[in-house]
Amino acid sequence: MDQAIDILDTISDRKATGQPIALATVVRTVAATAAKAGAKAVILPDGTISEGWIGGGCARAAVLKAAREALEPRRRQLIRTAFFEGETYEELAQRTGSPIGSVKSWIRRGLLQLRACLEQ
């Protein structure tokens, strides 16, 4: 029960500050795994798990791969470039020849899509 409270606290704190997160929940398991159905984890935009547990490397990799594949290619590239390569919104806007507001919207929609995928 303490782990569930910690996860809810983390979600609440990050939501209050506007930080994007995803909540992954193990629905069922097929093979032997350390995580059981109902296990949850808070996943940050860079792919790190801030709270909880969804299993070992294979389970975590599968969840993140499914989430990335669910994104439209342009959103996937913008998120990768912004969060993993450190480009600013201004740099992305200049490189793509798009207004900064559009770049922010595409990334935000991509993060929301990522969250929805991870919550399934």
N, C-alpha and C positions, 0 to 999 in steps of 0.2 A: 504494500500500500504506500510506503514511503516513496518508492520509485515513481509511482503514478502522480503523487503530489509534486515531486521535484519536476517532472516533465510538464505538468500543468503550470507550475510557477514559471518555468523557463519560457513556455509558450506565451503566457500572459505578459511577462517582462519584455520579451522581444517584440510582441505585437504593440505594446504601449509605446515603444520607441520607434516603431515603423520598420524594424528590421525584418527582412523576408526570411521565412523558415518553411520547412516542410515537416509533416508528421508522417512517419512510416509505421505501419502496423502489420505484424505478421498475422495473416489470416489463416493459413494452414501450412503445414510442412509435409514434404514428400519423402525426403531421406533423413538420415540422422543429422541433427543439428542441435546446437546449444540453445537456440532460441525456441520458445514454444509459442503456439497460437495465442495471440493477444499481446505479445511483446511489442513494445513501442520504442521509437527513437526520434529525437528531434534532429533534423538534418539541416545544416547551414548551407548557404549558396555555394560555398567552396567545396562541398561534399563531405565535410567533417561532421561527425556525430557529436553534438554538444551534451546530450543527455540520453540515457536509455541504452537499449541493446536490441538489435534485430538479427543477431547471429554473427558468425565469423566472416572472413573475407569473401567467401563465395556468395553468401546471402547479401551482404552489403554491396558487393560489386553488381549483382543482378538487379537490385533495387535502383541503384544509380544509373545503370545502363538503360533500364526501362524508362526511367524518368527523362534521360537525355534524348532517347530515340523518339519520345512522344512530342518533342518540341519541333516546331517548324524550323527548317535549316537556317534562315536568317536570324531568328531569335536564338537558336543554339549557338551560332557563331558569335553573336554580340555578347551573350552571357559568358561564353568561354573567354573572349577577349577582355571583357571588363573585369571579371572576377579572377581569372587565372593568369592573365598576362598584365593586368594592372592598368590598362588604358582607361582614360577618363571619358566621361560622356562627350566632352568637347572634342577630344581626339577622335572618338568613334564617329561623331557627326561630320567632322572634317573629312575623315577617310572615306566615309560612305557617300558624302555629298548630300546628306539629309539634315533637316532641322534637328536641333538638339532635343526638342520636345518629342519628336517622332522616335528618336533613338531611345529616350527614357521610356516612352510608352511601349515600344517593342520589347525592351528588356523587362519591364514590369509585367506585361502580359505573359512573357515567357516564364517568368518566375511563378506567376499564378498558375500557369499550366503545369509547371513542374510540381508545384505543391499538390494540385489536384491529382496528378498521376501518382504521387507518392502516398496520398491518403487513401487510394483505392485498395 
